[in-house]
Amino acid sequence: MQGVVYKSTGSWYTVKTADNDFYECRIKGKFRIQGIKSTNPIAVGDKVKFELELLGDTAVGTISNIEERKNYIIRKSVNLSKQTHIIAANLDQVFLLVTLNNPKTYPVFIDRFLATAEAYDIPIVLLFNKIDTYNDKELLEIKYLAALYRKIGYECIGISAVTKKNLDKVKTLMKGKTSMFAGHSGAGKSTLVNAIEPSLDIKTSEISGLHLQGQHTTTFAEMYDLSFDAKIIDTPGIKGFGMVAMDKAEIGDYFREFFKLKSNCKFNNCLHIDEPSCGIKEALENGEIAWSRYKSYMQIISGEEENYRTDIYGEKK
């Protein structure tokens, strides 16, 4: 039998067939010893083959094969830094939720996520959520940040899951596609899914008042079929986005504005650090490239973990 993985709990996988039947499946042990360094060899969105068997009175499946993925979003595992975690596979697009506070989404997190999506050829839309909660000064910061990423070529939409502002635009983009909502815990992913499809009634939780941190309301990634010909994958909140090892010479290609200007560099293998006649550094000095983007690039290329002590203007705090 064949199907698509709709939910992963680590040991069991909920698989949906073309006949709209759901089966709980396990994996064969060989998946764990085939050199796969991921903590989850199978991810939500994977297309799999499985065989059914009776476990008592219940039919359960054993997954025997994973079809080749067209793409996936991957990051370093939080607890096992040498391993990776595939968040979801076979995506048409990702909506990255950005919040100015409660919790704060820093540019370095956005840039790491965007670079990974570029590496795996996944379109991304930035959703600036909770705009109904911001004062005038905060709205100016959001507009600055949105203008920065629009200039690079990313679609940016200001939304509110509470007032439903611009949710119609989001739904239009979702039609006929498999989308993933991603972002920090508390950024409003599950609340947004509920606002788009109220019948789902996904569990949500309030932000912690003590540290203004989001609560992990979604424990496992899960896909949902929506009423308007769309599929959505709701994911657990991400505190940090550890980059999977990339060749240093390729990282600049995953920053769109760098890639457009790389032909202006004197050397083909320019890393845009201290090489002479670097088109990227010249564009940086001329204001064509944002300092926050360059700082994110430098963190990635140097192998640093995320450093959040930088504001949206690239200034150290």
N, C-alpha and C positions, 0 to 999 in steps of 0.2 A: 504493500500500500504506500501511497505518497501523501504528503501533507506539508503544511507550514507550521512552524513552531510559534505558538501564540503566547506561551508563558514558560519561563524557566525559573525553577526554585533551587537550582543547583544539583539536585539529584533526580528530579522528575521534570518532565517536559510535557506541556499540554499541546497537542498537535491537532490541527484542523484539516480535514480532508476536503476534496473538491465537492463531496456530497454534503458538506456542512456538518459532518459528525466530528465530535471531539474525543480524543483518546489520551489517556495518561500513558506516557512512554518513559522508558529508561534507555540508557545507552550501553552498548557492549563495552567491555573493559578495554578492548584494543584501542579505543579512541583516546585513552589516557596514556598510551605508551607509544604513540606514533610520532613523537618529537614535537607535539603541540605544546607550546609553553604557555598557552592561555589557561587561566583558571577555569574557563568555561568553554570547552571545545565546541559546544553547540549554543547558539544564541537565538534570541527572539528574532523572527524574520527568516531564519534558515529554512530552506526547502529540504526535506528529508524523506528517506524511504524507511519503512518499518514493517515488522511482522507482528501479528497479533497472537496472543496466547491467553489461556484462561488462568487467572489467579483467583482460585476459589470460584465464585460465581461472576467475577468481573473480568472483562476482556481488557488486557493491558498490552502495550506495544513495546517492542525492542527495536530501537533505531539502529539500522545497519549501515546507512550511508548518508552523507551530506552532499547535496549538489553544490557545484562551484558557485561561490558568491559573486555577485556583480560588484559589491562594495561592502564596507562595514565601518563602523566607528569603533576605534580601539584606543585604550589608554593603559598606562601602567597600573597593575593591581596595587591597591592601597596598602595591603598588609604584606604582600610578597613582591618586593620591588623588582625582582628579576623576572617576574611573570607579568603577563598582560591580561587585560579583561576586555572582551568584545562586548560592547554595550548593546548593539543591535546590528542586523545584517540586511542586505537587499533593500536599501532605502531609496526612495525617490527624492526625499529632501529632509532636512532637519530644521526645526524651529528652535533657536537658542533664546531662552528667556533671559532678559537682562533687567536687573533692578538696581536703582541707585542706592537704596538702603533697604534694610529689613528683608533680606540680607543685601549686602553690597556686592555688586559684580564688578571686579576690577578688570581693566583692559587686558592685563596679561592673561587672565583666564579666557577672555573672549578670543584673544589672538592665538593662544595655543589650540583652542577648539577649532578655530577657522583654518589654521594651518593643517591640522589633521584631516579636516574635511576636504581641503584642497588636495592633499596627498592621495586621498581615496576617491576623488572625483565625486563628491556629494554636495549638491547645492544647499546653501544655508540661507535662512531668513532670520534676521534679528528682530525679536519682539521685545519692545521696551514696555514691560508690564507695570501695573500699579500706577499709571500716570494720574489717576484720580486722587492719589495720596500726596502728590508733590506740591510744594509752594512755588512761587514764581522763580526764585533763584534756582531751585532744583530742576524746574522745567527747562531753564536755560542750559543747565548742564546736560540734560538729556538731549536737547536739540543740538548741542555742540557735538556730543558723542555720536548721535545719529548722522549728522552731517559728515563727520570724519569717515564713517564706514560707507555711507552712500557714495562719497567721492571715490572710494576704492572700488566700488561696484556691487556692494551688497545691498539687498533690499532691506529697509528698516521700517517697522510699523509700530507706532505708539498704540498700546492697547490697555484695556482694563477688563479683567475677568469679572469684576463686580458690576460696573456700569455697562459692560458689553460693548464698549467703544471699539470700533474697527474689527469686531469679531467676524463681521460679514466678509471683510477682505481676507481674513485668515481662512475662513471656510471655502471661499472661492479658490484659493491657492491649494487647498487640500483635496479638492474633488478629483476623483479618479486616481489618487496617489496613495502610497504608503509613506506616512510622515512620522517623524520622531520628535517629541518634545524633550528638551534637555535644559539643564541649568542647575543652579545651586538648590539645596534644600530650602524650601520656603519661598522660592521665586514664583510659585503659583502654578506649577505645571498641572497638578491634579485639579485644582480649582478651575483652571482654564479648560481642561477637558470636560469637566462637569458643565461649564457655561456653554460650551459648544454642543454637548450632547447630555442634557440633564438626566436622561433616563439611566445613564451609567452609574451615577451617584457614587463616584470613587471617594474613598475616605480621604479627608483632609484634616489638617491640624493648624492651630494658631502658632505664630512665631513666638519663640521664647523671649520673654520680656527682659530676662537677666542679661543675655548676651546678644540679643537680636539675631539669633541663629534660627534657621529653619528646622523644623522637625522632619525626620525621615518618615513620611506618611506612606510612600510607595516603597515597599521592601524589595520587590522583584520587578524586572521589566515585564511589561505585558502589552499585547496588542489587542485593540478593540476594533470591531467593525462598526462604522457609524452609519446613520440613516441616510446620509446624502452621498453615497458612493465614495467613501473614503475610509482609510484605515489609519489608526494612530497608535504609536507605541509610546506609552507612558513609562518613564524610567525613574529609578531612585535618584535622589538629589546627589550632585557631585560636589564635594568640598573642594577638591583640587583636580587639575587635569595633568597628570604625569605624561609627558611625551614619550612615545615609543621611539627607540633609537632610529635616527635618520642620518643619512650621509650629509655631512656639513655642507658640501657643495650643492646639495639639492634644497636645503631649507629655504633659501631666499626665493626659490621658485614657487614656494607655497604662500608667499606674501605677494598678492597680486600686483601691487604697485612697484615692488622690487623687480618682479619678472618683466614688467613692461619697460623698465629702464636699464636692465642689465646689459643691453647692447652698448650703452654709453660708457661702460667700464673698459679700461685699457686692457685688462687681462680677462680671458675667458673663465678662469677659475677663481675670480675675485670673490672673496668672502665678505667684502664691504666692512672691513675692520680698520686696518691701517695701510691698505694698499694705495699706491699713488694713482691719481686720475680715476677715482672711483665715482661712477655716475650716481650711485645710491647716496654716498656721502655728500656729494654736491647738491643733490635734490633735497637732502635733509637740511642742509644749511640754507637752501633757498626757500624752505617752507613747503616744498612739494610733497614731502613725506612727513608724517606726524612723528614727533619724538617718542611718543608712547609706543608706537608700532616698532620703531627701531630698538627701543629698550627691550621690548618683548622678544624681538629677533635675537638680540645679543644674549639674553638669558637662555634661550633655546640652544643657540649654537655653542654656548660655553658649557652646556650641560647642567646649568643651575636649576634648582627646583623653583617653583613659583615664588616670586617676591612681590607681596602686595603693598609695599610701602611706596607706591607711586600713584599719583592721582591721574585724572583723565588728561591732564596737560603734559604728562611725562615728568612732572617735578617730584623729586623725592620728598617724602613727608618726614 
